[in-house]
Amino acid sequence: MLAGSGPADSLRLWVKELAQWERSGMHGDPPGVRSAEPVDNPDMREYRPSRRAYLLRPETVESFHLLWRTTGDIVWRERGWAIFEAMLKETSVEGSGFASLDDVYVVGGRKINQMPR
């Protein structure tokens, strides 16, 4: 979801933003797919997660893999690999196994004692 500028539109659906962008006659990269530098301030980010926990779901990395295989653009492979490495670093537990994360914005943050099937 896209972050808005006011309370009434603080969360907007990307498909609606894309439709508005297309109707306006804009050219170039649509909103949400432009390359951008990381933004530390969560209030200034284009997207906000609806939940800050991470429950060991692989879909984002899988999506980047499919984008790379479909487009051939290595940026998707590199982004997927960076996320995969971060997942390994942040979710692994001593011994063996992985744990869910309480807050994805906190590096080295609290782990949740569960590993969903």
Summary of the structure (lengths in Angstrom):
residues: 117
radius of gyration: 16.7
end to end distance: 26.6
largest distance: 55.0
contacts: 239
relative contact order: 0.13
helix: 40%
strand: 10%
